[in-house]
């Protein structure tokens, strides 16, 4: 699933005012400071997106109710495109759900404005059982605000038939940018697309964030933009070069027909995409046996962006103890095993991922989990990630298309991003 924020600075300001004006309030049984027992009575609201994960959500709530049979959990779901705007509206009205899904681009925004409850008082959370990059992602100013639910990394989906027709060997672990670009060019020479990606939508997670770090650059560090760094520019130029030499179709082509459709229809040899695309591709591919997954190519180093969701609790929950208990219950080892068995996401709890990997053994899905363990880089975020992600969408497409020099575009982006970061 795509991880982009729809929050704005204006939305944040409104939410902060509303929350500041409505602090305090009484708690109910199971509320803040309450000790839960099997007899605790409470009613919670839980908000999430992705209807494909409803069976997992329902199964894990049922397990929670075996321990707390009198805590009722009312669920609501929204499409991803609507989720963040609805959540913002709830925050502005001081009506956040008790428990909800959170992502990396928004964690600092919500936690930094006192919308989320710290969960440091949950003393038995096995933090060492989750990828450190995700634990760090959901830690703000030294406090934990979310327990990781799942994670995703990026890899290359390969159409073996197109590789064979172009006389190109199937890539192996450790392949390089040069080998990737050579393969893409040879496939393009046969009339197919060598490579497709979501770079045209300025989706850094699925494309250029990876190449920036592979080239030795960075997106953000010490609250300063890294886009103008020469190594970051090299990571961005990687994509412009693919379009320029015909190895990748134009941004317009990938807008008119999504990269997913192009790859599913057998029109592209390489598809850069996240682990969340496994299930959709299995449903859409004409012949899944044509596909295998390989690691992203490397340049100066090997890197893949890791991101994942977390369960969080509203700081204003009237049943805060129960809410925190639900957060913890939804992220246990057993809950993660349920997640893996249903195949919709890679569970974050260490040692539970194999069932997900085994869901399509011919595809070599272990590439995603190995990447997470060995060379992953945290999704870059700040207190208002959405603002400078929107800048990328405004500035980078013309540079990828060759209409603007990449170095110029990167410098412009860095300057505007730094101005926004200075206001955080």
BELPEPE-V586930 format. One record per residue. N is the residue number from 1. SS is DSSP state (2 for helix, 1 for strand, 0 for the rest). Layout:
{{N & SS} {N & SS}}
//
This chain:
{{1 & 0} {2 & 0} {3 & 0} {4 & 0} {5 & 0} {6 & 0} {7 & 0} {8 & 0} {9 & 2} {10 & 2} {11 & 2} {12 & 2} {13 & 2} {14 & 2} {15 & 2} {16 & 2} {17 & 2} {18 & 2} {19 & 2} {20 & 2} {21 & 2} {22 & 0} {23 & 0} {24 & 0} {25 & 0} {26 & 0} {27 & 0} {28 & 0} {29 & 0} {30 & 0} {31 & 0} {32 & 0} {33 & 0} {34 & 0} {35 & 0} {36 & 0} {37 & 0} {38 & 0} {39 & 0} {40 & 0} {41 & 0} {42 & 1} {43 & 1} {44 & 1} {45 & 1} {46 & 1} {47 & 1} {48 & 1} {49 & 1} {50 & 0} {51 & 2} {52 & 2} {53 & 2} {54 & 2} {55 & 2} {56 & 2} {57 & 2} {58 & 2} {59 & 2} {60 & 2} {61 & 2} {62 & 2} {63 & 2} {64 & 2} {65 & 2} {66 & 2} {67 & 2} {68 & 0} {69 & 0} {70 & 0} {71 & 1} {72 & 1} {73 & 1} {74 & 1} {75 & 1} {76 & 1} {77 & 1} {78 & 1} {79 & 0} {80 & 2} {81 & 2} {82 & 2} {83 & 2} {84 & 2} {85 & 2} {86 & 2} {87 & 2} {88 & 2} {89 & 2} {90 & 2} {91 & 2} {92 & 2} {93 & 0} {94 & 0} {95 & 0} {96 & 0} {97 & 0} {98 & 0} {99 & 1} {100 & 1} {101 & 1} {102 & 1} {103 & 0} {104 & 2} {105 & 2} {106 & 2} {107 & 2} {108 & 2} {109 & 2} {110 & 2} {111 & 2} {112 & 0} {113 & 0} {114 & 0} {115 & 0} {116 & 1} {117 & 0} {118 & 0} {119 & 0} {120 & 0} {121 & 0} {122 & 0} {123 & 0} {124 & 0} {125 & 0} {126 & 0} {127 & 2} {128 & 2} {129 & 2} {130 & 0} {131 & 0} {132 & 2} {133 & 2} {134 & 2} {135 & 2} {136 & 2} {137 & 2} {138 & 0} {139 & 1} {140 & 1} {141 & 0} {142 & 0} {143 & 1} {144 & 1} {145 & 0} {146 & 0} {147 & 1} {148 & 1} {149 & 0} {150 & 1} {151 & 1} {152 & 1} {153 & 0} {154 & 1} {155 & 1} {156 & 1} {157 & 1} {158 & 1} {159 & 1} {160 & 2} {161 & 2} {162 & 2} {163 & 2} {164 & 2} {165 & 2} {166 & 0} {167 & 0} {168 & 0} {169 & 0} {170 & 0} {171 & 0} {172 & 0} {173 & 0} {174 & 0} {175 & 0} {176 & 1} {177 & 2} {178 & 2} {179 & 2} {180 & 2} {181 & 2} {182 & 2} {183 & 2} {184 & 2} {185 & 2} {186 & 2} {187 & 2} {188 & 2} {189 & 0} {190 & 0} {191 & 0} {192 & 0} {193 & 1} {194 & 1} {195 & 1} {196 & 1} {197 & 0} {198 & 0} {199 & 2} {200 & 2} {201 & 2} {202 & 0} {203 & 0} {204 & 0} {205 & 0} {206 & 0} {207 & 0} {208 & 2} {209 & 2} {210 & 2} {211 & 2} {212 & 2} {213 & 2} {214 & 2} {215 & 0} {216 & 0} {217 & 0} {218 & 0} {219 & 0} {220 & 1} {221 & 1} {222 & 0} {223 & 0} {224 & 1} {225 & 1} {226 & 0} {227 & 0} {228 & 0} {229 & 0} {230 & 2} {231 & 2} {232 & 2} {233 & 2} {234 & 2} {235 & 2} {236 & 2} {237 & 2} {238 & 2} {239 & 2} {240 & 2} {241 & 2} {242 & 2} {243 & 2} {244 & 2} {245 & 0} {246 & 0} {247 & 0} {248 & 1} {249 & 0} {250 & 0} {251 & 2} {252 & 2} {253 & 2} {254 & 2} {255 & 2} {256 & 2} {257 & 0} {258 & 0} {259 & 2} {260 & 2} {261 & 2} {262 & 2} {263 & 2} {264 & 2} {265 & 0} {266 & 0} {267 & 0} {268 & 1} {269 & 1} {270 & 1} {271 & 1} {272 & 1} {273 & 1} {274 & 1} {275 & 0} {276 & 0} {277 & 2} {278 & 2} {279 & 2} {280 & 2} {281 & 2} {282 & 2} {283 & 2} {284 & 2} {285 & 0} {286 & 0} {287 & 0} {288 & 2} {289 & 2} {290 & 2} {291 & 1} {292 & 1} {293 & 1} {294 & 1} {295 & 0} {296 & 0} {297 & 0} {298 & 1} {299 & 0} {300 & 0} {301 & 0} {302 & 0} {303 & 0} {304 & 1} {305 & 1} {306 & 1} {307 & 1} {308 & 0} {309 & 0} {310 & 1} {311 & 1} {312 & 1} {313 & 1} {314 & 1} {315 & 0} {316 & 0} {317 & 0} {318 & 0} {319 & 0} {320 & 2} {321 & 2} {322 & 2} {323 & 2} {324 & 2} {325 & 2} {326 & 2} {327 & 2} {328 & 2} {329 & 2} {330 & 0} {331 & 0} {332 & 0} {333 & 2} {334 & 2} {335 & 2} {336 & 2} {337 & 2} {338 & 2} {339 & 2} {340 & 2} {341 & 2} {342 & 2} {343 & 0} {344 & 0} {345 & 0} {346 & 1} {347 & 1} {348 & 0} {349 & 0} {350 & 0} {351 & 0} {352 & 0} {353 & 0} {354 & 2} {355 & 2} {356 & 2} {357 & 2} {358 & 2} {359 & 2} {360 & 2} {361 & 2} {362 & 2} {363 & 2} {364 & 0} {365 & 0} {366 & 2} {367 & 2} {368 & 2} {369 & 2} {370 & 2} {371 & 2} {372 & 2} {373 & 2} {374 & 2} {375 & 0} {376 & 1} {377 & 1} {378 & 1} {379 & 0} {380 & 0} {381 & 0} {382 & 0} {383 & 0} {384 & 0} {385 & 2} {386 & 2} {387 & 2} {388 & 2} {389 & 2} {390 & 2} {391 & 2} {392 & 2} {393 & 2} {394 & 2} {395 & 2} {396 & 2} {397 & 2} {398 & 2} {399 & 2} {400 & 2} {401 & 0} {402 & 0} {403 & 0} {404 & 0} {405 & 0} {406 & 2} {407 & 2} {408 & 2} {409 & 2} {410 & 2} {411 & 2} {412 & 2} {413 & 2} {414 & 2} {415 & 2} {416 & 2} {417 & 2} {418 & 2} {419 & 2} {420 & 2} {421 & 2} {422 & 2} {423 & 0} {424 & 0}}
//
